[in-house]
Amino acid sequence: TTSTARQTANRFPEHPTSEAKLRMVFEELDLNSTGKVDVEGFRRVFAALHLNLSQPTVDDLFSRADINRNGWLTFSEYLNWAHHYPALIDALYFRSRELIQKSRKEAALDATTAPL
């Protein structure tokens, strides 16, 4: 599990390249690892990361990204959309990173305080 913890820690580096950041955010939005993002995945990630956007706003952001209106985003559509919302991509990236770090700290604390 130590190698898994390292992989998780390295998954969201402090200073990622732009390309890495875009890829990692897409992977977070792609809840089913299908290479596509549906509106439900989009909503769930925004909610889980506590981004204070209303559901109609999140739906509007999704519809702006869904160029061909088929109900899901390909990586290409996502990249086109992300180009217009760099601050939002940063927020998604750093909130995801923060959430993972918090979970790791809590798990480490639980491990040190657990009865033997």
N, C-alpha and C positions, 0 to 999 in steps of 0.2 A: 504493500500500500504506500510505502515511501515513494516509490517511483510514480505512482498515480498522483500523489500530492504534488510532486515536482512538476508533473505534466500539467496539472491544473494551475499551479502557480505560474508556469511559463506560458500558459495559454493566453493570458492577458498581460503581456509585458508592460512595464511602466511607460516605455517610449517606443511604441510600435511604429512600423512604417505605415504610410497611408494605405497601401495595398493590404497589409496584414490586418489593419483595423477594419477595413471594409469587409474583408473575408470573415473575420471573427464575428462581426455584428450580424452578417447574413446567416452564419451558422447558428447564432442564438435565435434568430427569427424563424429559422427552418426547424421547427419543433420535431418534425418526424424524419429529419435527415433524408429528405427526398430530392433535395436540390431545388425545391420550390417553397415559397412562403405563401400561406393562405391568410385570409383576413383574420381568422380566429387566432392563429399563431401571432400575428402582428399585435392584436389586442392583448393577448395574454402576456407577451413580453413587456409591452408598455405598462401594463398594470403591475406586473411582478416587480418592475424596476421603479415603481412609484413615480413615474413621470406624470405630472399633474396635467394631463390632457383629457378632455372629455371624449367619450366614445365617438360622437359625431366628428370631432377633430381627427381622431385616430383613423376613422373610416375614410375621411376626406384625404388624409395623407396616403392611405393605401390606394384609393382610387386614382390619385395623381400618379402613383407608381405603376399601376396596372394598365399599361399603355394599350394593350390589345383587349382589355375588358373581359378576360377569361376567368377571373376570380382567383388567380394566383400570380405570384411574381417569379420570374426567372432571375438568375443572377444578373443577366444583362439589363433587365428592366430595373432591378434594384440599384445597379451601379449608376444608371442614368438618373434615377430619383435621388440617390445619395449625393450626387454632384450638386444638386440644388439645396441640400439640407446638411451642410457639413457640421454645423453646431449640434444638430440633432443626432448625427452619427457619433460625434464625440460624447454626447450625453449618454447614449445607449452603451457605448464602449466602456466608459469610465464607471457608469452605474453597475454594469455587469462585473467589472473587475472588483469594484468595492464590495459587492454582494458576495463574491467568491472568497475574497480575503476575510470578510466578516465570518462567513461560515467556517473557514479553516481555523480562525482564531477560536471560535466557539467550540469546535471539535477538539482542538488541542487543550483548551481549558477543561472540557468534560473529561478528557483522557487523564489529566493530571489530578483531577478531584474525584475520580471514580474510586469506590472502595475496592480493595484488592481481594 
